[in-house]
Amino acid sequence: MKKHHSSTIFMLAGYLLLLLLLWHSSSVQAQEVEDEREFDYGEGSEKGPQKWGDLKKGWEACKNGEMQSPIDMSNQRVKKIQKLKEINREYKPANATVKNRGHDISLQWELGEAGSIKINGSEYFLQQGHWHSPSEHSINGRRYDMELHLVHVLPDPTVKNHIAVIGVLYKIGQPEPFLSKLMKNISSMTDKKEYRNMGVIDPREIKLGGKRYYRYMGSLTVPPCTEGVSWAISKKVRTVSRDQVKLLREVVHDYAERNARPLQPINSREIHL
């Protein structure tokens, strides 16, 4: 009887391990492509944004999707919602890694370690943040100098709309304090696909601005351009120094110095403020 009991426990443990591996694999696949050699940002390039949807099976949404990002948030299209619930951030300090992915610089935490946000009762865990220059989203046709994306995911990647991204726009001005703390490590990775262990990083130090957000349903802005992403773009435009933007452009590979995807059609989507 004991032998049978032990065997059952062993089988259950193996099953749970398999589920964990499958969850991690599908979670990664749903996220942005890590290998920068698979696509680029070159205008007219064979791997550029206009060609992304043809490069690989599973990337078709990049050309056929009806809910693609980024978009322009014009006053004419924005619908003000007074009673829309605030985004509740419950971040906490955790070990982080800065990574040069070739097409951008990414700050990554172990999933679940750095806390979460709550949107409409669902808890999305902070996974990583990365920077685009110039900004990908625009407001009334204006693109800004930089945009930060904070990517969050639900624990179960099989759930529809399991990705939520907070976007922060920046214009040239005073240095961005959080980014300043990372500059030395970022500068040591110029043109190298490397990473640096940063120790404990507190995501609460990332300033988002006020409580007003543009909200809409869109997609990842790099392949596989997965749709069903819940976007929240802070209305307050923060500042970043010219040197900070310059460094973020210099350390990535040459084709990604301007790593912003072209604006996508809004189609019939609503944009809420």
N, C-alpha and C positions, 0 to 999 in steps of 0.2 A: 504493500500500500504506500509506504514511504517512497519507494523507488518510483512508483507511478506519479506520486505527488511532485517529486523533484523533477521528473521528466516534463510534467505539465508546466511547471514554473519556468523551466528552461525554454520550452517552446514559446511560452508567452513572452519571455524576455527577448527571444529572437524575433518574434513577430513585431514587438514594439520597436526594436532596433531597425527593422526593415521599414516600418512606417516612418520613422524619423529620417532615415536616409532618403526615402521617396519624397517626403515633405521638403527636405532641404534642396533636393535636386530640382523639384518642380518650382520651388520658390525662386531659385537662382535663374531658371529658364524664363520665368515670367518677368524678370528684371532686365535691366539694360545689358546689352552685350559688353563683355569685358575685353574681348580681343579686338583692339582697334584696327587690326589689319583687314578686318572684314568689311569695313566701310570707311568713308571719309567725308569731309565737308567741301571738297573742291567743287567750285562751280564749273559745270561741264565735264566733271570727272566721271569715269566709268563706275566709280564707287560712290559718287556724290548723292546728295539727298533726292534728286530726281530719279535716281536709279535704285534706291534702297529696296523698293518693293519687288524688284526683279532679281536681286542678288541671291536670295536664299528662300527655300521653302519655309513657310512660317512667317515670312516678312511681308506677306501680301497686303497687310493692313496699311503699310507705309504708302501704298498708292491707291488702294481701294477703300480705305476706311472713311466713314462718314463723320467720325468724332475725333479727328486728329488734333494734335497740339504741336506748336503753340498757336495762339490766336491773338488778334488785336481786340482790346476791350475798349470800344468806343462808347461815348456817352449815349449815343442813339440806341445802342443795343442793350445797355445795362438796365436791369430792373432792380430798383432798390427794395430790399426786404428788411423791414424793421425788426421782425420777430425771429429772424433766423438765429439759431443757437450759436453761441460763440464756440470757437475751437478750444477745447480744454487741454492744455499741454501739461503733462505730468512727466517731465524729463528728470533724469538723475545722472550723476557722474558715472563714467564707465571707461574701461580701457578702449582705446581707439587706435586706428592705423591710418596714416596718410598714404595714399597710393597714387602713383602716376599711371593712369590707364591709357596713356598715349593720346586719347581724344579729349581727356579732361583730368583734373585733379579731384580725387574723391577722398572724403573722410569717412571711414567705416567703423561701425560698432558691431559687436556680436548681437545678433537679434534677440531682443528682450532685455538686454543688459542696460540700455540707456533710456528706458522708459517709453512712453507712448503718448498719443493724442487720442481724444475721443470725438468722433463725429457721428451725430445722430444715434448715439448709444453704442456704436461699435468702437472697439479699441484697436487702433493701428500702432504697431510697434516701430520705433525709429530704427532704420537700418543703415542709412548713409546720407551724406550731403555731398554735393558737387557743384562746381561753378561753370557757368557759360559766359562767354564774352564775345560780342555784345549780348545784351539780354535777348532771350528768345521771345517772351511775350512783350507786347507793346501796349501803350495806353494812348488812345486817340492818334494812332499812327506813329507815335514816338517810341523808338527803341532806346533803351538806356545802356549804360556802359558795362553792366555786369548783372548776372542773375544767379542766385543761389537756389538750389532745389534740395529740400529735405524730404527724403523718400521714406515712407512708412508702409508697412504691410500687415495684413491680418495674419494670425497664426495659421489659418487654414487657407492655402493658396488656391484650393478648388472652389472657394466661394467667389461668386461673381462680384466684380468691382472690389477686389481685395487690395488695391494699391491706392494710397492717398499721398499727394505731394503738396507741401507748402513751398511757395515761391516768394523770394524777396528780391526786389529790384534795387539797383544802386546807380547813382550818378557820381561823376568825379567831384571830389571834395576832400573832407577830412578822412584819414585812414580808417579802415574798418577794424575795430579793436580785436575781435575774435580772430580774424584772418591774420592780424599782425603776429599773433602767438604761433602761427604755423609757418611763417614765411621762411625761417632759417631751414627748416626741414624740407620745405617745398623746393627751395632754391638748390638744394643738394641733389635733386633728381632731374636736372635739366636733360631732356631728350633721352631719359632712361626709364624703362618700364620697371620701376622699383617701388618699394614701400618702406615706410619708417614707422616703427612702433612708437606711439606718442605718450604711452602711459595713460593716466586717467584724464579724460577730457569731459568737461561739463557742458552738455548742449544747451543748458539754460542760459549760458553766456552769449548765445546767438540772439541778437536783438532783432525782433521782427517788426517793430513799429507799433502802430495802434491796434485797435480791435476791429478795424474795418477791412474786409477782404472781398476780392472778386471771387466768386465761386462758379464753377462750371464742370461739366463732365467732358473729359478729353482722353488723351493717350500719353504713353511715354513719348519723349521727343527724339529718341534714338531707336534704332532697330532693337526688338521686333515691332515697335510702335503699337504695343498692346493697348487696346481701348478699354474703357470702363475705369479710367483713372479719375479719382475725385481730386480736383485742383482747387487750391485756395491761394490766391496771389495777394499778398499784403498791399493795401492801397498806399501806404506810406513808403515813399522812395527814400532809401537810406544813402549814405555816402561811402565811397571807397577812393583810395588815392590812385593817382595815375600810375605810380610805381607798382602798386599791388596788382593792378590790371595788367601792366606790362609783364610782370613776373609770371602770372598765370598763363599768359600767352607764350612766353619764351620757353617755359619748361616742358610744355607738351610738344608733340611732333608738329612739324611745319604746317601740314595740311589742316591742323586743328587750331591754329592761332586765332581764328575766328570760328568758334565752334557752336554757332547758333543755326538751328534748322529754320528754313524759310517759314513765314506765316502760312497757316492752313485755313481753308474755308470754314466759316462758322456754321454754314448750312442752317438747319432749323433749331439749333441749340439756344437755350436761354443762358444769359450771364446774370448772375445775381450779385448784388453788393450789400 
